[in-house]
Structures are given as C-alpha cells and as structure tokens.
C-alpha cells in the first residue's frame, strides 16, 4: 500500500468519497486491476486516516459471510476473472453495483462457514499486524536514511 496524497474531508477530489469501515474488504472495480484492501477491527489507522476513491467497491463481512471467507473470495483469481467478465464501459471498464451482483461465489452451509472461519480468521488478523509492522519499519528506515545521508 502506498501512502498516496494527503487530503482532508473538506478538501478532497470528487473521486475520493468512500470511507472504509471495520470488517470489510475493498477492491478496485476497474477491469484488469488487482488492488485489494482488507480492513479488520484492528485497522483503525486505515479507517480514521484514509478516504478511498469511488473506484473501489467495499463489502462488509457478516455472521453469514465472515471476513476470512469474504477475503478469500475477493482475493481469488476466479473473482478477478468474473469481475473482468462482468465489467461494463469502454475506456475505463469496470463493475458497477448491478454487474457486481452477477459474480458467482461458492455457497457453503453454516457448518462449512464456521469451520472455514475458525481455520483462517487468525491469518486475516496476522495480515493486519504485518501491514502495521511494515509501516513502522518504513518509518524507521526513513529516519535512519535522513540521519545518515
């Protein structure tokens, strides 16, 4: 994830209008793009400090679709292929709310969903922790480079 440009709520481009929320997965709607963002309940830094472009579409997790399963679906190659096949437009083709609903995902029963979440939810939390550690290391690296060079 790059830092992007600094904007405020009152001074932002018209395309910056999506507020990330906890326990959600965001993906770029544009055909051919592979930008994904998983927001856990530990990602308050992203929730409080970032506004996403309207080029992103977010899906909130629920008890029927836990964050671990939602993340697996959104980051899958099959999801990217279906998003691209359901994209509309010519210059900047992408999915919209209507064509997004045409994307087919696996249907699991309640037990399969619970088993999946028990097995993989820890990995989603680990991704969040690793992202924060990487950001901390980037800050330390920048300070060291400024100090010695």
C-alpha positions as CSV (number, residue, x, y, z in Angstrom):
1,X,0.0,0.0,0.0
2,X,1.4,3.3,-0.9
3,X,0.9,6.5,1.1
4,X,-1.0,8.4,-1.6
5,X,-1.7,12.1,-1.4
6,X,-2.8,13.8,1.8
7,X,-6.4,15.0,1.7
8,X,-8.9,16.2,4.2
9,X,-12.7,15.6,4.3
10,X,-13.3,19.2,3.3
11,X,-10.5,19.4,0.7
12,X,-10.6,16.2,-1.4
13,X,-11.0,15.2,-5.0
14,X,-14.6,14.3,-6.0
15,X,-13.4,10.8,-6.7
16,X,-12.3,10.4,-3.0
17,X,-15.6,9.6,-1.4
18,X,-15.5,6.1,0.1
19,X,-15.0,5.7,3.8
20,X,-13.5,2.3,4.8
21,X,-15.3,0.5,7.7
22,X,-14.1,-2.2,10.0
23,X,-14.6,-5.9,8.9
24,X,-14.8,-5.1,5.2
25,X,-13.0,-5.9,2.0
26,X,-12.5,-3.4,-0.7
27,X,-11.4,-4.0,-4.3
28,X,-10.8,-1.9,-7.4
29,X,-13.8,-2.0,-9.7
30,X,-11.8,-1.4,-12.8
31,X,-11.2,-4.3,-15.2
32,X,-7.7,-5.7,-15.0
33,X,-6.9,-4.1,-11.7
34,X,-5.7,-6.2,-8.7
35,X,-6.0,-3.8,-5.8
36,X,-7.5,-5.3,-2.6
37,X,-7.8,-3.9,0.9
38,X,-8.9,-6.0,3.9
39,X,-10.0,-3.9,6.9
40,X,-10.2,-5.7,10.2
41,X,-11.4,-4.3,13.5
42,X,-7.7,-3.6,14.3
43,X,-7.2,-1.3,11.4
44,X,-8.3,2.0,13.0
45,X,-5.4,3.8,11.3
46,X,-6.9,3.0,7.9
47,X,-10.4,3.7,9.0
48,X,-9.6,7.1,10.6
49,X,-6.9,8.4,8.2
50,X,-7.9,7.2,4.7
51,X,-10.7,8.0,2.2
52,X,-10.9,5.7,-0.8
53,X,-11.6,6.5,-4.4
54,X,-15.0,5.8,-5.8
55,X,-13.1,3.4,-8.0
56,X,-13.3,0.9,-5.1
57,X,-16.2,-1.2,-4.0
58,X,-16.5,-2.4,-0.4
59,X,-18.3,-5.4,1.0
60,X,-18.9,-5.7,4.7
61,X,-18.5,-9.0,6.5
62,X,-21.3,-10.5,8.5
63,X,-22.0,-13.6,10.6
64,X,-23.1,-15.4,7.3
65,X,-20.1,-14.1,5.5
66,X,-17.1,-13.8,7.9
67,X,-14.1,-11.6,7.0
68,X,-11.9,-14.7,6.4
69,X,-14.3,-16.1,3.8
70,X,-15.1,-12.8,2.2
71,X,-11.3,-12.0,1.9
72,X,-10.7,-15.4,0.3
73,X,-13.4,-14.8,-2.3
74,X,-12.3,-11.3,-3.2
75,X,-8.6,-12.1,-3.5
76,X,-9.2,-15.2,-5.6
77,X,-8.3,-15.3,-9.3
78,X,-11.8,-16.6,-10.1
79,X,-13.2,-13.4,-8.6
80,X,-10.9,-11.2,-10.7
81,X,-11.9,-13.1,-13.8
82,X,-15.6,-12.8,-13.1
83,X,-15.2,-9.1,-12.3
84,X,-13.5,-8.6,-15.6
85,X,-16.1,-10.6,-17.5
86,X,-18.9,-8.5,-15.9
87,X,-17.2,-5.2,-16.4
88,X,-19.1,-2.6,-18.4
89,X,-17.8,0.5,-20.3
90,X,-15.2,1.1,-22.9
91,X,-12.4,3.5,-21.8
92,X,-12.3,2.5,-18.2
93,X,-14.4,-0.7,-18.0
94,X,-15.3,-1.9,-14.5
95,X,-18.1,-3.5,-12.5
96,X,-20.9,-1.4,-11.1
97,X,-23.4,-2.3,-8.4
98,X,-25.6,-4.1,-10.8
99,X,-23.0,-6.2,-12.6
100,X,-21.2,-6.9,-9.3
101,X,-24.3,-8.9,-8.2
102,X,-23.8,-11.2,-11.2
103,X,-20.5,-12.6,-9.8
104,X,-21.0,-16.2,-8.7
105,X,-19.4,-17.3,-5.4
106,X,-19.4,-20.7,-3.6
107,X,-22.4,-21.4,-1.4
108,X,-21.3,-23.0,1.8
109,X,-23.6,-24.3,4.6
110,X,-23.4,-22.8,8.1
111,X,-21.0,-25.5,9.4
112,X,-18.6,-25.1,6.5
113,X,-18.6,-21.3,7.0
114,X,-17.9,-21.8,10.7
115,X,-15.1,-24.3,10.1
116,X,-13.5,-22.1,7.4
117,X,-13.6,-19.0,9.7
118,X,-12.1,-21.0,12.7
119,X,-9.3,-22.2,10.5
120,X,-8.4,-19.0,8.6
121,X,-9.6,-15.9,10.7
122,X,-6.2,-15.8,12.5
123,X,-4.4,-15.3,9.2
124,X,-6.5,-12.2,8.4
125,X,-5.6,-10.7,11.7
126,X,-2.0,-11.6,11.1
127,X,-2.1,-9.7,7.7
128,X,-3.3,-6.6,9.6
129,X,-0.4,-6.9,12.1
130,X,2.1,-7.4,9.4
131,X,0.9,-4.3,7.5
132,X,1.4,-2.2,10.6
133,X,4.9,-3.7,11.2
134,X,5.9,-2.9,7.6
135,X,4.7,0.7,8.0
136,X,6.7,1.0,11.3
137,X,9.8,-0.3,9.6
138,X,9.4,2.1,6.7
139,X,9.2,5.0,9.2
140,X,12.4,3.7,10.9
141,X,14.2,3.3,7.6
142,X,13.3,6.8,6.5
143,X,14.5,8.2,9.8
144,X,17.8,6.3,9.6
145,X,18.3,7.4,6.0
146,X,17.6,11.0,6.9
147,X,20.0,10.8,9.8
148,X,23.0,9.3,7.9
149,X,22.5,10.5,4.4
